[in-house]
Structures are given as structure tokens and as C-alpha cells.
């Protein structure tokens, strides 16, 4: 008799627990998930840019003064001509100055 009650009670508890587990599968909506992914991508991009800036700054701090000046000069020269590789002007090509 006690065994039947035990089986009956465990079956009843199992049936009561079933609806709670099915509602947990709903999760978040697609729109919310897309917003979360966009926000995560934005923060990842910002963190990556900050890390690159810190890495560049550390690299420059490891160089001696002459090298830092040379890097600065070449960066300015390359920046004036956009993303294309810089070219020396006519006189520098002819006279090697």
C-alpha cells in the first residue's frame, strides 16, 4: 500500500513540474536578441579600437626618440595623400633629395 502512494505522489509531482519546464523554453524574442547582438557588436568594436590605440601607444613608448620622430613624419606624409601609398614629389625623384 505504501509503495502505491509513493508512486502516485511521484507521478503527481512529475505532472505538476511539466508545465513549468515548457514555459521556460519561450526565451527572448527575436527582436530583443537582435538588439542584444547589435549592442554586443558595438561594445566589441569599441573595446577593439581602444585596445589597438593602447597597443600603438605602448609600441611608440618602446621606441627611441629618433624612431618616434621618423614614424611621426612618415605618418603625416602618408596621411596627406589618403589611403594610397605615398609618392615622393618630382624633385625628390629626380634629385634624390
NORDAKA-V875732 format. One record per backbone hydrogen bond with DSSP energy under -0.5 kcal/mol. CO is the residue of the C=O (numbers start at 0). NH is the residue of the N-H. Records with the same first field share a line. If there is no record, write none. Layout:
CO=NH / NH
//
This chain:
0=4
1=5
2=6
3=7
4=8
5=9
6=10
7=11
8=12
9=13
10=14
11=15
12=16
13=17
14=18
16=20
17=21
18=22
19=23
21=24
22=25
28=32
29=33
30=34
31=35
32=36
33=37
34=38
35=39
36=40
37=41
38=42
39=43
40=44
41=45
42=46
43=47
44=48
45=49
46=50
47=51
48=52
49=53
50=54
51=55
52=56
53=57
54=58
55=59
56=60
57=61
58=61 / 62
59=62
63=67
64=68
65=69
66=70
67=71
68=72
69=73
70=74
71=75
72=76
73=77
74=78
75=79
76=80
77=80
78=81
80=83
88=92
89=93
90=94
91=95
//
